[in-house]
């Protein structure tokens, strides 16, 4: 068996469970190096270890901000981002303020994203929508606000709500943001066929914990 490197290069190898142990995080980094994944995506407490373990490799350290609810004040999201980058994170996946989006408080949502992007500087910012909670029109609005705020990617899901990535949501996001903004499909992607379907729909990054199974051929 070999690794499909074309898919591996699109995968954020993810472990965000609250019971993740240091040994499991170490294994995550070992797997990412061995298979050539794009990044490891971990909670902030594990960022310093991952950044050190992956130094000198092409694998990036990614972390989450305002996770999983998106309900933290903007100043807290900014502080999380600054701390994570100072300790070696190179990509930030933030959860937007879902309730504000649904309520139509678009300036609040845009300003929240823009503040985190400013804290990211040149580092990649992905904005998590939690698409399972949104209508198609709200997904389109979230895409527009993310682009206006300077985000680099839009992302479907945390994996901790009532649903994950869907083909329809990914396709809608890709159409809305256009070719210059990435689309990350995350949540429930467990097989190679799942990943290929998301890529065909427009995903340019995949968030997964079953990354080895997805990329083994």
Backbone as JSON Lines, residues from 0, in Angstrom:
{"i":0,"aa":"X","n":[0.85,-1.2,0.0],"ca":[0.0,0.0,0.0],"c":[0.88,1.25,0.0]}
{"i":1,"aa":"X","n":[0.44,2.26,-0.71],"ca":[1.17,3.52,-0.78],"c":[0.23,4.68,-0.47]}
{"i":2,"aa":"X","n":[0.84,5.86,-0.3],"ca":[0.08,7.07,0.0],"c":[-0.19,7.85,-1.28]}
{"i":3,"aa":"X","n":[-1.44,8.25,-1.47],"ca":[-1.79,9.13,-2.58],"c":[-1.34,10.54,-2.18]}
{"i":4,"aa":"X","n":[-0.18,10.95,-2.66],"ca":[0.39,12.21,-2.22],"c":[-0.41,13.42,-2.7]}
{"i":5,"aa":"X","n":[-1.14,13.26,-3.8],"ca":[-1.93,14.39,-4.31],"c":[-3.05,14.76,-3.35]}
{"i":6,"aa":"X","n":[-3.64,13.75,-2.7],"ca":[-4.67,14.03,-1.7],"c":[-4.03,14.39,-0.37]}
{"i":7,"aa":"X","n":[-2.95,13.71,-0.01],"ca":[-2.29,13.97,1.27],"c":[-1.9,15.43,1.4]}
{"i":8,"aa":"X","n":[-1.47,16.04,0.3],"ca":[-1.02,17.43,0.33],"c":[-2.16,18.41,0.58]}
{"i":9,"aa":"X","n":[-3.41,17.93,0.55],"ca":[-4.58,18.78,0.8],"c":[-5.16,18.58,2.19]}
{"i":10,"aa":"X","n":[-4.58,17.68,2.98],"ca":[-5.23,17.26,4.23],"c":[-4.64,17.96,5.44]}
{"i":11,"aa":"X","n":[-5.53,18.52,6.27],"ca":[-5.19,18.95,7.62],"c":[-5.49,17.76,8.53]}
{"i":12,"aa":"X","n":[-4.44,17.09,8.98],"ca":[-4.55,15.88,9.81],"c":[-4.94,16.32,11.22]}
{"i":13,"aa":"X","n":[-6.13,15.94,11.64],"ca":[-6.81,16.65,12.74],"c":[-7.04,15.77,13.96]}
{"i":14,"aa":"X","n":[-6.77,16.35,15.14],"ca":[-7.14,15.74,16.4],"c":[-7.52,16.87,17.36]}
{"i":15,"aa":"X","n":[-8.83,17.05,17.53],"ca":[-9.35,18.15,18.34],"c":[-10.17,17.65,19.53]}
{"i":16,"aa":"X","n":[-10.15,16.36,19.78],"ca":[-10.92,15.83,20.9],"c":[-10.4,16.38,22.23]}
{"i":17,"aa":"X","n":[-11.29,16.63,23.18],"ca":[-10.83,17.16,24.46],"c":[-9.99,16.17,25.26]}
{"i":18,"aa":"X","n":[-10.1,14.88,24.93],"ca":[-9.33,13.87,25.67],"c":[-8.04,13.48,24.94]}
{"i":19,"aa":"X","n":[-7.63,14.26,23.95],"ca":[-6.39,13.96,23.22],"c":[-5.21,14.03,24.18]}
{"i":20,"aa":"X","n":[-4.36,13.02,24.15],"ca":[-3.21,12.95,25.05],"c":[-1.94,13.39,24.32]}
{"i":21,"aa":"X","n":[-0.9,13.76,25.06],"ca":[0.37,14.1,24.41],"c":[0.9,12.98,23.51]}
{"i":22,"aa":"X","n":[0.73,11.73,23.92],"ca":[1.19,10.62,23.08],"c":[0.43,10.58,21.76]}
{"i":23,"aa":"X","n":[-0.87,10.85,21.8],"ca":[-1.66,10.86,20.57],"c":[-1.26,12.02,19.67]}
{"i":24,"aa":"X","n":[-0.95,13.15,20.25],"ca":[-0.49,14.3,19.46],"c":[0.86,13.99,18.83]}
{"i":25,"aa":"X","n":[1.73,13.34,19.57],"ca":[3.03,12.94,19.0],"c":[2.84,12.0,17.82]}
{"i":26,"aa":"X","n":[1.91,11.05,17.95],"ca":[1.63,10.13,16.84],"c":[1.06,10.88,15.64]}
{"i":27,"aa":"X","n":[0.22,11.87,15.91],"ca":[-0.36,12.69,14.83],"c":[0.75,13.35,14.02]}
{"i":28,"aa":"X","n":[1.72,13.92,14.71],"ca":[2.84,14.58,14.02],"c":[3.68,13.57,13.24]}
{"i":29,"aa":"X","n":[3.93,12.41,13.83],"ca":[4.69,11.37,13.14],"c":[3.98,10.95,11.85]}
{"i":30,"aa":"X","n":[2.67,10.77,11.94],"ca":[1.89,10.38,10.76],"c":[1.91,11.47,9.7]}
{"i":31,"aa":"X","n":[1.8,12.71,10.12],"ca":[1.8,13.82,9.16],"c":[3.12,13.9,8.42]}
{"i":32,"aa":"X","n":[4.22,13.71,9.12],"ca":[5.53,13.71,8.47],"c":[5.65,12.55,7.5]}
{"i":33,"aa":"X","n":[5.22,11.37,7.94],"ca":[5.39,10.17,7.12],"c":[4.55,10.2,5.85]}
{"i":34,"aa":"X","n":[3.36,10.78,5.92],"ca":[2.43,10.74,4.79],"c":[2.39,12.04,3.99]}
{"i":35,"aa":"X","n":[3.07,13.08,4.46],"ca":[3.1,14.32,3.71],"c":[1.82,15.12,3.76]}
{"i":36,"aa":"X","n":[1.14,15.13,4.91],"ca":[-0.07,15.92,5.04],"c":[0.28,17.41,5.06]}
{"i":37,"aa":"X","n":[-0.68,18.24,4.69],"ca":[-0.46,19.68,4.65],"c":[-0.17,20.24,6.03]}
{"i":38,"aa":"X","n":[-0.97,19.83,7.01],"ca":[-0.79,20.35,8.37],"c":[-1.29,19.33,9.37]}
{"i":39,"aa":"X","n":[-0.97,19.6,10.62],"ca":[-1.71,18.99,11.73],"c":[-2.58,20.09,12.32]}
{"i":40,"aa":"X","n":[-3.82,19.74,12.67],"ca":[-4.75,20.7,13.25],"c":[-5.08,20.24,14.66]}
{"i":41,"aa":"X","n":[-4.7,21.04,15.65],"ca":[-4.81,20.66,17.05],"c":[-5.35,21.83,17.86]}
{"i":42,"aa":"X","n":[-5.78,21.55,19.08],"ca":[-6.16,22.63,19.97],"c":[-4.91,23.38,20.42]}
{"i":43,"aa":"X","n":[-5.1,24.6,20.9],"ca":[-3.97,25.5,21.13],"c":[-2.96,24.96,22.13]}
{"i":44,"aa":"X","n":[-3.4,24.22,23.12],"ca":[-2.48,23.72,24.13],"c":[-1.38,22.85,23.53]}
{"i":45,"aa":"X","n":[-1.66,22.25,22.37],"ca":[-0.69,21.36,21.74],"c":[0.18,22.05,20.69]}
{"i":46,"aa":"X","n":[-0.08,23.32,20.43],"ca":[0.66,24.03,19.38],"c":[2.17,24.05,19.61]}
{"i":47,"aa":"X","n":[2.65,24.4,20.82],"ca":[4.11,24.45,20.98],"c":[4.8,23.12,20.69]}
{"i":48,"aa":"X","n":[4.2,22.02,21.14],"ca":[4.8,20.71,20.86],"c":[4.82,20.43,19.36]}
{"i":49,"aa":"X","n":[3.68,20.64,18.69],"ca":[3.61,20.34,17.25],"c":[4.59,21.19,16.46]}
{"i":50,"aa":"X","n":[4.67,22.47,16.78],"ca":[5.58,23.34,16.05],"c":[7.02,22.86,16.19]}
{"i":51,"aa":"X","n":[7.4,22.42,17.4],"ca":[8.75,21.9,17.6],"c":[8.95,20.58,16.88]}
{"i":52,"aa":"X","n":[7.95,19.7,16.96],"ca":[8.07,18.37,16.36],"c":[8.12,18.44,14.84]}
{"i":53,"aa":"X","n":[7.52,19.45,14.26],"ca":[7.43,19.56,12.79],"c":[8.45,20.53,12.21]}
{"i":54,"aa":"X","n":[9.26,21.12,13.06],"ca":[10.26,22.08,12.57],"c":[11.19,21.4,11.56]}
{"i":55,"aa":"X","n":[11.45,22.08,10.46],"ca":[12.31,21.53,9.43],"c":[11.6,20.66,8.41]}
{"i":56,"aa":"X","n":[10.29,20.49,8.57],"ca":[9.48,19.73,7.61],"c":[8.57,20.69,6.85]}
{"i":57,"aa":"X","n":[7.85,20.16,5.88],"ca":[6.88,20.96,5.13],"c":[5.51,20.99,5.81]}
{"i":58,"aa":"X","n":[5.33,20.23,6.89],"ca":[4.03,20.12,7.55],"c":[3.82,21.34,8.46]}
{"i":59,"aa":"X","n":[2.7,21.99,8.31],"ca":[2.39,23.18,9.09],"c":[1.65,22.82,10.37]}
{"i":60,"aa":"X","n":[1.72,23.72,11.34],"ca":[0.92,23.59,12.56],"c":[-0.28,24.51,12.45]}
{"i":61,"aa":"X","n":[-1.47,23.93,12.59],"ca":[-2.74,24.66,12.5],"c":[-3.46,24.53,13.83]}
{"i":62,"aa":"X","n":[-4.16,25.57,14.25],"ca":[-4.96,25.47,15.46],"c":[-6.3,26.17,15.27]}
{"i":63,"aa":"X","n":[-7.18,25.97,16.23],"ca":[-8.55,26.5,16.16],"c":[-8.72,27.63,17.17]}
{"i":64,"aa":"X","n":[-9.59,28.57,16.81],"ca":[-9.84,29.76,17.61],"c":[-11.35,29.95,17.75]}
{"i":65,"aa":"X","n":[-11.79,30.3,18.96],"ca":[-13.23,30.44,19.19],"c":[-13.96,29.13,19.02]}
{"i":66,"aa":"X","n":[-13.29,28.06,19.32],"ca":[-13.76,26.71,19.0],"c":[-14.43,26.06,20.2]}
{"i":67,"aa":"X","n":[-15.52,25.32,20.0],"ca":[-16.21,25.04,18.73],"c":[-17.44,25.92,18.47]}
{"i":68,"aa":"X","n":[-17.75,26.86,19.35],"ca":[-19.03,27.56,19.26],"c":[-18.97,28.88,18.5]}
{"i":69,"aa":"X","n":[-17.8,29.5,18.42],"ca":[-17.7,30.8,17.78],"c":[-18.23,31.94,18.63]}
{"i":70,"aa":"X","n":[-18.55,31.66,19.89],"ca":[-19.25,32.63,20.73],"c":[-18.33,33.42,21.65]}
{"i":71,"aa":"X","n":[-17.02,33.29,21.48],"ca":[-16.08,34.09,22.28],"c":[-16.09,35.54,21.8]}
{"i":72,"aa":"X","n":[-15.86,36.5,22.72],"ca":[-15.69,37.89,22.27],"c":[-14.52,38.01,21.3]}
{"i":73,"aa":"X","n":[-14.6,38.98,20.42],"ca":[-13.54,39.15,19.43],"c":[-12.18,39.31,20.08]}
{"i":74,"aa":"X","n":[-12.1,40.05,21.19],"ca":[-10.81,40.27,21.83],"c":[-10.2,38.96,22.31]}
{"i":75,"aa":"X","n":[-11.02,38.01,22.7],"ca":[-10.53,36.7,23.13],"c":[-10.01,35.91,21.92]}
{"i":76,"aa":"X","n":[-10.76,35.97,20.81],"ca":[-10.3,35.29,19.6],"c":[-8.95,35.87,19.13]}
{"i":77,"aa":"X","n":[-8.82,37.18,19.22],"ca":[-7.57,37.82,18.83],"c":[-6.43,37.37,19.73]}
{"i":78,"aa":"X","n":[-6.67,37.32,21.03],"ca":[-5.63,36.88,21.97],"c":[-5.25,35.43,21.71]}
{"i":79,"aa":"X","n":[-6.24,34.57,21.47],"ca":[-5.94,33.18,21.13],"c":[-5.05,33.09,19.89]}
{"i":80,"aa":"X","n":[-5.4,33.9,18.9],"ca":[-4.65,33.89,17.64],"c":[-3.21,34.35,17.85]}
{"i":81,"aa":"X","n":[-3.05,35.46,18.55],"ca":[-1.71,35.98,18.79],"c":[-0.85,34.99,19.56]}
{"i":82,"aa":"X","n":[-1.45,34.37,20.57],"ca":[-0.7,33.38,21.37],"c":[-0.29,32.2,20.51]}
{"i":83,"aa":"X","n":[-1.23,31.7,19.72],"ca":[-0.95,30.52,18.89],"c":[0.16,30.8,17.89]}
{"i":84,"aa":"X","n":[0.12,31.95,17.24],"ca":[1.15,32.28,16.26],"c":[2.5,32.47,16.93]}
{"i":85,"aa":"X","n":[2.49,33.11,18.1],"ca":[3.74,33.3,18.84],"c":[4.38,31.98,19.23]}
{"i":86,"aa":"X","n":[3.56,30.94,19.35],"ca":[4.06,29.62,19.77],"c":[4.18,28.63,18.6]}
{"i":87,"aa":"X","n":[4.07,29.14,17.38],"ca":[4.4,28.31,16.23],"c":[3.29,27.93,15.29]}
{"i":88,"aa":"X","n":[2.04,28.33,15.56],"ca":[0.95,28.05,14.61],"c":[1.16,28.86,13.34]}
{"i":89,"aa":"X","n":[0.88,28.25,12.21],"ca":[1.02,28.93,10.93],"c":[-0.29,29.0,10.16]}
{"i":90,"aa":"X","n":[-1.32,28.35,10.69],"ca":[-2.67,28.47,10.13],"c":[-3.66,28.53,11.28]}
{"i":91,"aa":"X","n":[-4.67,29.37,11.13],"ca":[-5.69,29.57,12.16],"c":[-7.05,29.25,11.55]}
{"i":92,"aa":"X","n":[-7.8,28.36,12.21],"ca":[-9.18,28.04,11.81],"c":[-10.1,28.63,12.88]}
{"i":93,"aa":"X","n":[-10.75,29.74,12.56],"ca":[-11.62,30.4,13.55],"c":[-13.09,30.09,13.25]}
{"i":94,"aa":"X","n":[-13.89,30.01,14.31],"ca":[-15.34,29.86,14.16],"c":[-15.96,31.25,14.18]}
{"i":95,"aa":"X","n":[-16.72,31.57,13.14],"ca":[-17.37,32.89,13.14],"c":[-18.49,32.9,14.18]}
{"i":96,"aa":"X","n":[-19.02,34.08,14.43],"ca":[-20.1,34.24,15.39],"c":[-21.41,33.79,14.73]}
{"i":97,"aa":"X","n":[-21.73,32.52,14.92],"ca":[-22.85,31.91,14.19],"c":[-24.17,32.59,14.52]}
{"i":98,"aa":"X","n":[-24.39,32.87,15.8],"ca":[-25.64,33.52,16.18],"c":[-25.81,34.89,15.56]}
{"i":99,"aa":"X","n":[-24.71,35.65,15.5],"ca":[-24.77,36.96,14.87],"c":[-25.05,36.85,13.38]}
{"i":100,"aa":"X","n":[-24.46,35.85,12.73],"ca":[-24.74,35.64,11.31],"c":[-26.22,35.38,11.09]}
{"i":101,"aa":"X","n":[-26.78,34.47,11.86],"ca":[-28.19,34.11,11.7],"c":[-29.1,35.3,12.01]}
{"i":102,"aa":"X","n":[-28.68,36.12,12.99],"ca":[-29.48,37.29,13.36],"c":[-29.37,38.43,12.36]}
{"i":103,"aa":"X","n":[-28.45,38.32,11.4],"ca":[-28.28,39.38,10.42],"c":[-27.35,40.49,10.86]}
{"i":104,"aa":"X","n":[-26.56,40.24,11.91],"ca":[-25.61,41.25,12.39],"c":[-24.32,41.15,11.58]}
{"i":105,"aa":"X","n":[-24.41,41.55,10.34],"ca":[-23.32,41.29,9.4],"c":[-22.07,42.1,9.71]}
{"i":106,"aa":"X","n":[-22.21,43.33,10.17],"ca":[-21.03,44.11,10.52],"c":[-20.26,43.46,11.66]}
{"i":107,"aa":"X","n":[-20.98,42.92,12.62],"ca":[-20.34,42.24,13.75],"c":[-19.54,41.04,13.28]}
{"i":108,"aa":"X","n":[-20.13,40.26,12.4],"ca":[-19.46,39.07,11.88],"c":[-18.22,39.46,11.08]}
{"i":109,"aa":"X","n":[-18.38,40.44,10.2],"ca":[-17.26,40.88,9.36],"c":[-16.12,41.43,10.22]}
{"i":110,"aa":"X","n":[-16.46,42.26,11.21],"ca":[-15.43,42.86,12.06],"c":[-14.71,41.81,12.9]}
{"i":111,"aa":"X","n":[-15.43,40.8,13.34],"ca":[-14.84,39.7,14.11],"c":[-13.79,38.97,13.28]}
{"i":112,"aa":"X","n":[-14.15,38.64,12.06],"ca":[-13.21,37.95,11.16],"c":[-12.02,38.84,10.85]}
{"i":113,"aa":"X","n":[-12.29,40.11,10.54],"ca":[-11.21,41.03,10.17],"c":[-10.21,41.22,11.3]}
{"i":114,"aa":"X","n":[-10.69,41.25,12.54],"ca":[-9.78,41.41,13.67],"c":[-8.87,40.2,13.82]}
{"i":115,"aa":"X","n":[-9.42,39.02,13.61],"ca":[-8.58,37.81,13.69],"c":[-7.61,37.77,12.53]}
{"i":116,"aa":"X","n":[-8.06,38.16,11.34],"ca":[-7.14,38.2,10.2],"c":[-6.0,39.16,10.45]}
{"i":117,"aa":"X","n":[-6.28,40.31,11.04],"ca":[-5.21,41.26,11.36],"c":[-4.21,40.63,12.31]}
{"i":118,"aa":"X","n":[-4.71,39.87,13.3],"ca":[-3.82,39.19,14.24],"c":[-3.01,38.09,13.56]}
{"i":119,"aa":"X","n":[-3.55,37.51,12.5],"ca":[-2.84,36.47,11.75],"c":[-1.68,37.03,10.94]}
{"i":120,"aa":"X","n":[-1.78,38.29,10.53],"ca":[-0.77,38.84,9.65],"c":[-0.74,38.09,8.33]}
{"i":121,"aa":"X","n":[0.43,37.6,7.96],"ca":[0.57,36.89,6.69],"c":[0.17,35.42,6.78]}
{"i":122,"aa":"X","n":[-0.18,34.96,7.96],"ca":[-0.53,33.55,8.12],"c":[-1.97,33.29,7.68]}
{"i":123,"aa":"X","n":[-2.22,32.06,7.3],"ca":[-3.5,31.67,6.7],"c":[-4.63,31.67,7.73]}
{"i":124,"aa":"X","n":[-5.75,32.29,7.36],"ca":[-6.96,32.27,8.18],"c":[-8.06,31.54,7.44]}
{"i":125,"aa":"X","n":[-8.61,30.5,8.1],"ca":[-9.78,29.8,7.6],"c":[-10.95,30.13,8.52]}
{"i":126,"aa":"X","n":[-12.1,30.41,7.94],"ca":[-13.29,30.79,8.71],"c":[-14.29,29.64,8.69]}
{"i":127,"aa":"X","n":[-14.62,29.12,9.86],"ca":[-15.55,28.0,9.99],"c":[-16.97,28.53,10.13]}
{"i":128,"aa":"X","n":[-17.87,28.01,9.29],"ca":[-19.26,28.49,9.26],"c":[-20.22,27.67,10.13]}
{"i":129,"aa":"X","n":[-20.0,26.39,10.28],"ca":[-20.99,25.44,10.83],"c":[-22.2,25.41,9.91]}
{"i":130,"aa":"X","n":[-21.97,24.94,8.69],"ca":[-23.0,25.0,7.64],"c":[-24.26,24.21,7.97]}
{"i":131,"aa":"X","n":[-24.16,23.21,8.84],"ca":[-25.34,22.44,9.2],"c":[-26.39,23.28,9.93]}
{"i":132,"aa":"X","n":[-25.98,24.43,10.44],"ca":[-26.91,25.31,11.16],"c":[-27.44,26.45,10.29]}
{"i":133,"aa":"X","n":[-27.0,26.51,9.03],"ca":[-27.28,27.66,8.18],"c":[-28.11,27.29,6.95]}
{"i":134,"aa":"X","n":[-28.86,28.25,6.45],"ca":[-29.54,28.1,5.18],"c":[-28.54,28.38,4.04]}
{"i":135,"aa":"X","n":[-28.87,27.97,2.81],"ca":[-27.99,28.33,1.69],"c":[-27.72,29.83,1.6]}
{"i":136,"aa":"X","n":[-28.73,30.65,1.82],"ca":[-28.54,32.1,1.75],"c":[-27.58,32.58,2.83]}
{"i":137,"aa":"X","n":[-27.68,31.99,4.02],"ca":[-26.76,32.37,5.1],"c":[-25.34,31.91,4.81]}
{"i":138,"aa":"X","n":[-25.19,30.75,4.17],"ca":[-23.85,30.29,3.77],"c":[-23.25,31.26,2.77]}
{"i":139,"aa":"X","n":[-24.04,31.7,1.8],"ca":[-23.56,32.68,0.83],"c":[-23.14,33.97,1.52]}
{"i":140,"aa":"X","n":[-23.94,34.42,2.48],"ca":[-23.6,35.64,3.21],"c":[-22.31,35.45,4.0]}
{"i":141,"aa":"X","n":[-22.15,34.3,4.65],"ca":[-20.93,34.03,5.4],"c":[-19.71,34.05,4.48]}
{"i":142,"aa":"X","n":[-19.86,33.51,3.28],"ca":[-18.77,33.56,2.3],"c":[-18.42,34.99,1.95]}
{"i":143,"aa":"X","n":[-19.43,35.78,1.66],"ca":[-19.19,37.17,1.25],"c":[-18.5,37.94,2.37]}
{"i":144,"aa":"X","n":[-18.98,37.8,3.6],"ca":[-18.39,38.51,4.73],"c":[-16.95,38.06,4.98]}
{"i":145,"aa":"X","n":[-16.68,36.79,4.81],"ca":[-15.33,36.27,5.01],"c":[-14.36,36.85,3.99]}
{"i":146,"aa":"X","n":[-14.81,36.9,2.74],"ca":[-13.96,37.49,1.69],"c":[-13.72,38.97,1.97]}
{"i":147,"aa":"X","n":[-14.77,39.68,2.34],"ca":[-14.62,41.11,2.62],"c":[-13.66,41.36,3.79]}
{"i":148,"aa":"X","n":[-13.62,40.43,4.74],"ca":[-12.78,40.58,5.93],"c":[-11.35,40.12,5.71]}
{"i":149,"aa":"X","n":[-11.06,39.56,4.53],"ca":[-9.69,39.18,4.23],"c":[-9.33,37.74,4.49]}
{"i":150,"aa":"X","n":[-10.31,36.88,4.73],"ca":[-10.01,35.47,4.99],"c":[-9.36,34.81,3.79]}
{"i":151,"aa":"X","n":[-8.58,33.79,4.06],"ca":[-7.91,33.02,3.01],"c":[-8.7,31.79,2.59]}
{"i":152,"aa":"X","n":[-9.48,31.24,3.52],"ca":[-10.29,30.05,3.29],"c":[-11.64,30.22,3.97]}
{"i":153,"aa":"X","n":[-12.63,29.54,3.44],"ca":[-13.88,29.3,4.17],"c":[-13.97,27.8,4.43]}
{"i":154,"aa":"X","n":[-14.58,27.44,5.56],"ca":[-14.57,26.05,6.02],"c":[-15.96,25.65,6.47]}
{"i":155,"aa":"X","n":[-16.34,24.42,6.19],"ca":[-17.72,24.0,6.42],"c":[-18.11,23.86,7.88]}
{"i":156,"aa":"X","n":[-17.26,23.2,8.68],"ca":[-17.77,22.66,9.94],"c":[-16.67,22.51,10.98]}
{"i":157,"aa":"X","n":[-17.1,22.47,12.25],"ca":[-16.19,22.14,13.34],"c":[-16.04,20.64,13.53]}
{"i":158,"aa":"X","n":[-17.08,19.89,13.14],"ca":[-17.12,18.46,13.47],"c":[-17.73,18.2,14.83]}
{"i":159,"aa":"X","n":[-18.16,19.26,15.52],"ca":[-18.71,19.12,16.87],"c":[-20.17,19.55,16.95]}
{"i":160,"aa":"X","n":[-20.81,19.82,15.82],"ca":[-22.22,20.21,15.82],"c":[-23.06,19.06,15.29]}
{"i":161,"aa":"X","n":[-24.2,19.39,14.72],"ca":[-25.16,18.35,14.33],"c":[-24.9,17.75,12.96]}
{"i":162,"aa":"X","n":[-23.9,18.25,12.24],"ca":[-23.58,17.72,10.93],"c":[-22.24,18.21,10.45]}
{"i":163,"aa":"X","n":[-21.72,17.55,9.42],"ca":[-20.42,17.91,8.88],"c":[-20.52,18.46,7.48]}
{"i":164,"aa":"X","n":[-19.46,18.24,6.72],"ca":[-19.41,18.75,5.35],"c":[-20.4,18.02,4.45]}
{"i":165,"aa":"X","n":[-20.99,18.75,3.52],"ca":[-21.84,18.14,2.49],"c":[-21.37,18.63,1.13]}
{"i":166,"aa":"X","n":[-21.66,17.82,0.11],"ca":[-21.31,18.19,-1.25],"c":[-21.98,19.51,-1.63]}
{"i":167,"aa":"X","n":[-23.25,19.64,-1.31],"ca":[-23.98,20.85,-1.68],"c":[-23.37,22.1,-1.05]}
{"i":168,"aa":"X","n":[-23.03,22.02,0.24],"ca":[-22.45,23.18,0.92],"c":[-21.1,23.55,0.33]}
{"i":169,"aa":"X","n":[-20.27,22.55,0.08],"ca":[-18.95,22.81,-0.49],"c":[-19.08,23.46,-1.87]}
{"i":170,"aa":"X","n":[-19.95,22.92,-2.69],"ca":[-20.14,23.48,-4.03],"c":[-20.64,24.92,-3.97]}
{"i":171,"aa":"X","n":[-21.58,25.18,-3.07],"ca":[-22.1,26.54,-2.91],"c":[-21.0,27.49,-2.46]}
{"i":172,"aa":"X","n":[-20.2,27.06,-1.49],"ca":[-19.12,27.91,-0.99],"c":[-18.1,28.2,-2.09]}
{"i":173,"aa":"X","n":[-17.75,27.17,-2.86],"ca":[-16.77,27.35,-3.93],"c":[-17.28,28.32,-4.99]}
{"i":174,"aa":"X","n":[-18.55,28.19,-5.35],"ca":[-19.12,29.11,-6.34],"c":[-19.13,30.54,-5.82]}
{"i":175,"aa":"X","n":[-19.42,30.69,-4.54],"ca":[-19.59,32.03,-3.98],"c":[-18.27,32.75,-3.79]}
{"i":176,"aa":"X","n":[-17.26,32.06,-3.28],"ca":[-16.0,32.76,-3.0],"c":[-15.13,32.91,-4.24]}
{"i":177,"aa":"X","n":[-15.33,32.07,-5.25],"ca":[-14.52,32.15,-6.45],"c":[-13.17,31.47,-6.29]}
{"i":178,"aa":"X","n":[-12.34,31.53,-7.32],"ca":[-11.12,30.73,-7.37],"c":[-9.98,31.23,-6.5]}
{"i":179,"aa":"X","n":[-10.08,32.45,-5.99],"ca":[-8.95,33.02,-5.24],"c":[-9.0,32.74,-3.74]}
{"i":180,"aa":"X","n":[-10.09,32.16,-3.26],"ca":[-10.25,31.84,-1.84],"c":[-10.41,30.33,-1.72]}
{"i":181,"aa":"X","n":[-9.71,29.73,-0.75],"ca":[-9.8,28.29,-0.57],"c":[-11.09,27.87,0.11]}
{"i":182,"aa":"X","n":[-11.44,26.6,-0.07],"ca":[-12.61,26.0,0.59],"c":[-12.15,24.74,1.3]}
{"i":183,"aa":"X","n":[-12.37,24.7,2.6],"ca":[-11.99,23.53,3.39],"c":[-13.24,22.75,3.77]}
{"i":184,"aa":"X","n":[-13.29,21.49,3.36],"ca":[-14.37,20.58,3.74],"c":[-13.92,19.8,4.97]}
{"i":185,"aa":"X","n":[-14.71,19.85,6.02],"ca":[-14.32,19.21,7.27],"c":[-15.56,18.72,8.0]}
{"i":186,"aa":"X","n":[-15.43,17.55,8.63],"ca":[-16.54,16.99,9.38],"c":[-17.15,15.8,8.68]}
{"i":187,"aa":"X","n":[-16.83,14.6,9.16],"ca":[-17.44,13.39,8.62],"c":[-16.79,12.82,7.39]}
{"i":188,"aa":"X","n":[-15.64,13.32,6.99],"ca":[-14.94,12.81,5.8],"c":[-14.04,11.67,6.25]}
{"i":189,"aa":"X","n":[-14.41,10.44,5.89],"ca":[-13.74,9.28,6.46],"c":[-13.14,8.34,5.43]}
{"i":190,"aa":"X","n":[-13.47,8.51,4.16],"ca":[-12.99,7.58,3.13],"c":[-12.4,8.35,1.95]}
{"i":191,"aa":"X","n":[-11.67,7.61,1.14],"ca":[-11.1,8.21,-0.08],"c":[-12.21,8.75,-0.99]}
{"i":192,"aa":"X","n":[-13.29,8.0,-1.11],"ca":[-14.39,8.47,-1.98],"c":[-15.03,9.73,-1.42]}
{"i":193,"aa":"X","n":[-15.15,9.82,-0.09],"ca":[-15.65,11.06,0.51],"c":[-14.78,12.25,0.1]}
{"i":194,"aa":"X","n":[-13.47,12.08,0.27],"ca":[-12.54,13.18,-0.02],"c":[-12.58,13.56,-1.49]}
{"i":195,"aa":"X","n":[-12.59,12.57,-2.37],"ca":[-12.62,12.85,-3.8],"c":[-13.9,13.59,-4.2]}
{"i":196,"aa":"X","n":[-15.01,13.22,-3.58],"ca":[-16.28,13.9,-3.88],"c":[-16.23,15.36,-3.43]}
{"i":197,"aa":"X","n":[-15.62,15.62,-2.28],"ca":[-15.5,17.0,-1.8],"c":[-14.58,17.81,-2.71]}
{"i":198,"aa":"X","n":[-13.49,17.2,-3.14],"ca":[-12.57,17.89,-4.05],"c":[-13.25,18.19,-5.37]}
{"i":199,"aa":"X","n":[-14.02,17.23,-5.88],"ca":[-14.75,17.46,-7.13],"c":[-15.75,18.59,-6.99]}
{"i":200,"aa":"X","n":[-16.31,18.75,-5.79],"ca":[-17.3,19.82,-5.56],"c":[-16.65,21.18,-5.38]}
{"i":201,"aa":"X","n":[-15.33,21.21,-5.2],"ca":[-14.65,22.5,-5.09],"c":[-13.76,22.67,-3.88]}
{"i":202,"aa":"X","n":[-13.66,21.65,-3.02],"ca":[-12.79,21.76,-1.84],"c":[-11.33,21.78,-2.26]}
{"i":203,"aa":"X","n":[-10.56,22.68,-1.64],"ca":[-9.12,22.75,-1.89],"c":[-8.32,22.36,-0.66]}
{"i":204,"aa":"X","n":[-9.02,22.04,0.4],"ca":[-8.41,21.5,1.61],"c":[-9.42,20.57,2.27]}
{"i":205,"aa":"X","n":[-8.91,19.53,2.92],"ca":[-9.75,18.55,3.6],"c":[-9.3,18.47,5.06]}
{"i":206,"aa":"X","n":[-10.25,18.6,5.96],"ca":[-9.97,18.37,7.39],"c":[-10.45,16.98,7.77]}
{"i":207,"aa":"X","n":[-9.56,16.17,8.33],"ca":[-9.94,14.77,8.6],"c":[-9.09,14.2,9.72]}
{"i":208,"aa":"X","n":[-9.68,13.25,10.43],"ca":[-8.93,12.44,11.39],"c":[-8.63,11.06,10.83]}
{"i":209,"aa":"X","n":[-9.33,10.68,9.78],"ca":[-9.11,9.38,9.12],"c":[-8.17,9.52,7.91]}
{"i":210,"aa":"X","n":[-7.21,10.4,8.06],"ca":[-6.38,10.8,6.92],"c":[-5.62,9.65,6.29]}
{"i":211,"aa":"X","n":[-5.12,8.73,7.11],"ca":[-4.35,7.62,6.56],"c":[-5.23,6.72,5.71]}
{"i":212,"aa":"X","n":[-6.42,6.41,6.19],"ca":[-7.35,5.59,5.41],"c":[-7.74,6.3,4.11]}
{"i":213,"aa":"X","n":[-7.91,7.62,4.17],"ca":[-8.31,8.38,2.99],"c":[-7.23,8.33,1.91]}
{"i":214,"aa":"X","n":[-5.97,8.37,2.32],"ca":[-4.88,8.51,1.34],"c":[-4.19,7.21,0.98]}
{"i":215,"aa":"X","n":[-4.57,6.1,1.59],"ca":[-3.92,4.84,1.3],"c":[-4.52,4.21,0.05]}
{"i":216,"aa":"X","n":[-3.65,3.83,-0.9],"ca":[-4.11,3.19,-2.13],"c":[-3.31,1.93,-2.36]}
